[in-house]
Amino acid sequence: MKTIDVRTGRPYQVLIGKGLLKDAGRLARPLVKGSRTVIVGDSNVMPLYREAAGESFREAGFEVTFWKFPAGEASKNPQVLLELLNHLARLRLTRSDSIVALGGGVTGDLTGLAASLYLRGIAFVQIPTSLLAMVDSSVGGKTAVNLEAGKNLMGAFYQPVLVVCDPACLDTLPADEMSNGWAEIIKYAGLRGEPLLSMLEGEVTETVLSEIIAECVGIKRDIVSADEFEAGCRALLNLGHTVGHAVERVTHYEVPHGRAVGIGMAVIYRGAAKAGICDAAALPILDRLLEKFGLTNLCPYDPAALFEAAHSDKKSAGKTITLILPETFGRCRAEKSPFSTLEKLIELGLNP
Ligand SMILES: NC(=O)c1ccc[n+]([C@@H]2O[C@H](COP(=O)([O-])OP(=O)(O)OC[C@H]3O[C@@H](n4cnc5c(N)ncnc54)[C@H](O)[C@@H]3O)[C@@H](O)[C@H]2O)c1
């Protein structure tokens, strides 16, 4: 088992190891006062892991109930959030009790936000089951639901008490969903370069995959420990996300988050290379990785619609937006820029 300490205001550990799901309850027990817990999961994950997760928490002395919602990004909305909060209230869960997010990033973001709001904050445990959630969304305490005006517009910074990451859960994850996780992993390589880049370019065995997950969590830990509330360097984690979120919006979330981030990276790298900001040698590296992990570098969407959608990105402030600009593959900078720069980069980078 690998242990990664996250040093946020309320510190916690990310534990990574194959088979850890069965130990999740025992590991969470000392971190939670109350004995009642609600395991939250979506309609795909719940039937697969309800029994194992429930058993794990019951064996550790928890009184366990479950709450299920329809799988998919469309459920990440205020209505479903309210249903979950009402459910917790009907159960009369107390502030010393806990909830568990068992699933991908949608489950983690929704459950984390509910945990931050219910009784002004109760403990929650993240058990990520998608690759994307393992390497990214379960760590760092960003929780949110979407509003009509855009992604993640209703949210809070709220850290879990523990993250239990069991890569065995990936055995049931569909290939397309693996690709979505790879997009965020490629993002980390775009930010840090080695050793992750070599790990991605080599053969990815099961052991290497666990090492890659730990490497990504380590990178995210470093960044969020230095800047928990995104006042500075944490913005780097948004590499590819401004255009990525715009792609999600213009396609009405038909293009999932990870795939959209892959497209967003392709656009911003190409745009930055053509604008002389990024070393052109970065492009074939990115293209190779996107192709290897089942992602696309093509962006067949209307540039004006993308630009319009990017306007409501929450990283925009007045007339400026913080853009994450690649300089080489492995180094990026965050730069407050006028919207016209984004417009130009989208135009330049739209297609190869
Ligand atoms: N909070 C953050 O820091 C952060 C970071 C990145 C992304 N996100 C958010 O995360 C979400 C995307 O996460 P995601 O890709 O995990 O989406 P998701 O939660 O919708 O999961 C993707 C799909 O995989 C299924 N699934 C998950 N685990 C499974 C398993 N082990 N076996 C079979 N099926 C499984 C789900 O049911 C779903 O259909 C987006 O809403 C994005 O905005 C948040």
The ligand as an SDF file (V2000), in Angstrom:
LIG
                    3D

 44 48  0  0  0  0  0  0  0  0999 V2000
  -13.1350   17.7180   -8.0780 N   0  0  0  0  0  0  0  0  0  0  0  0
  -12.1360   17.7450   -8.9130 C   0  0  0  0  0  0  0  0  0  0  0  0
  -11.0180   18.1670   -8.5800 O   0  0  0  0  0  0  0  0  0  0  0  0
  -12.3370   17.2110  -10.2980 C   0  0  0  0  0  0  0  0  0  0  0  0
  -11.2290   16.9760  -11.1360 C   0  0  0  0  0  0  0  0  0  0  0  0
  -11.4570   16.4160  -12.3890 C   0  0  0  0  0  0  0  0  0  0  0  0
  -12.7510   16.1030  -12.7820 C   0  0  0  0  0  0  0  0  0  0  0  0
  -13.7870   16.3590  -11.9480 N   0  0  0  0  0  0  0  0  0  0  0  0
  -15.1630   16.0100  -12.3360 C   0  0  0  0  0  0  0  0  0  0  0  0
  -15.2270   14.5950  -12.4050 O   0  0  0  0  0  0  0  0  0  0  0  0
  -16.2800   14.2230  -13.3130 C   0  0  0  0  0  0  0  0  0  0  0  0
  -15.7560   13.1650  -14.2490 C   0  0  0  0  0  0  0  0  0  0  0  0
  -15.3930   12.0430  -13.4900 O   0  0  0  0  0  0  0  0  0  0  0  0
  -15.5310   10.5900  -14.0990 P   0  0  0  0  0  0  0  0  0  0  0  0
  -14.9290   10.5350  -15.4380 O   0  0  0  0  0  0  0  0  0  0  0  0
  -15.0770    9.6450  -13.0640 O   0  0  0  0  0  0  0  0  0  0  0  0
  -17.1090   10.5100  -14.3280 O   0  0  0  0  0  0  0  0  0  0  0  0
  -18.2720    9.5800  -13.6820 P   0  0  0  0  0  0  0  0  0  0  0  0
  -18.2810    9.6930  -12.2260 O   0  0  0  0  0  0  0  0  0  0  0  0
  -19.5130    9.9050  -14.4230 O   0  0  0  0  0  0  0  0  0  0  0  0
  -17.7840    8.1180  -14.0660 O   0  0  0  0  0  0  0  0  0  0  0  0
  -17.6970    7.7790  -15.4160 C   0  0  0  0  0  0  0  0  0  0  0  0
  -18.5580    6.5490  -15.7270 C   0  0  0  0  0  0  0  0  0  0  0  0
  -17.8810    5.4040  -15.2520 O   0  0  0  0  0  0  0  0  0  0  0  0
  -18.7370    4.6570  -14.4090 C   0  0  0  0  0  0  0  0  0  0  0  0
  -17.8850    3.9970  -13.4280 N   0  0  0  0  0  0  0  0  0  0  0  0
  -17.1170    4.5830  -12.4830 C   0  0  0  0  0  0  0  0  0  0  0  0
  -16.3680    3.6680  -11.8680 N   0  0  0  0  0  0  0  0  0  0  0  0
  -16.6670    2.4720  -12.4240 C   0  0  0  0  0  0  0  0  0  0  0  0
  -16.1810    1.1530  -12.2390 C   0  0  0  0  0  0  0  0  0  0  0  0
  -15.2010    0.8610  -11.3720 N   0  0  0  0  0  0  0  0  0  0  0  0
  -16.7240    0.1620  -13.0000 N   0  0  0  0  0  0  0  0  0  0  0  0
  -17.6860    0.4540  -13.9290 C   0  0  0  0  0  0  0  0  0  0  0  0
  -18.1500    1.6800  -14.1620 N   0  0  0  0  0  0  0  0  0  0  0  0
  -17.6400    2.6810  -13.4210 C   0  0  0  0  0  0  0  0  0  0  0  0
  -19.7320    5.6460  -13.8800 C   0  0  0  0  0  0  0  0  0  0  0  0
  -20.9120    5.0340  -13.4890 O   0  0  0  0  0  0  0  0  0  0  0  0
  -19.9290    6.5530  -15.0790 C   0  0  0  0  0  0  0  0  0  0  0  0
  -20.8500    5.9810  -15.9720 O   0  0  0  0  0  0  0  0  0  0  0  0
  -16.6910   15.4960  -14.0240 C   0  0  0  0  0  0  0  0  0  0  0  0
  -17.9030   15.9490  -13.5020 O   0  0  0  0  0  0  0  0  0  0  0  0
  -15.5700   16.4700  -13.7000 C   0  0  0  0  0  0  0  0  0  0  0  0
  -16.0140   17.8000  -13.7000 O   0  0  0  0  0  0  0  0  0  0  0  0
  -13.6050   16.8920  -10.7260 C   0  0  0  0  0  0  0  0  0  0  0  0
  1  2  1  0
  2  3  2  0
  2  4  1  0
  4  5  1  0
  4 44  2  0
  5  6  2  0
  6  7  1  0
  7  8  2  0
  8  9  1  0
  8 44  1  0
  9 10  1  0
  9 42  1  0
 10 11  1  0
 11 12  1  0
 11 40  1  0
 12 13  1  0
 13 14  1  0
 14 15  2  0
 14 16  1  0
 14 17  1  0
 17 18  1  0
 18 19  2  0
 18 20  1  0
 18 21  1  0
 21 22  1  0
 22 23  1  0
 23 24  1  0
 23 38  1  0
 24 25  1  0
 25 26  1  0
 25 36  1  0
 26 27  1  0
 26 35  1  0
 27 28  2  0
 28 29  1  0
 29 30  1  0
 29 35  2  0
 30 31  1  0
 30 32  2  0
 32 33  1  0
 33 34  2  0
 34 35  1  0
 36 37  1  0
 36 38  1  0
 38 39  1  0
 40 41  1  0
 40 42  1  0
 42 43  1  0
M  CHG  2   8   1  16  -1
M  END
$$$$
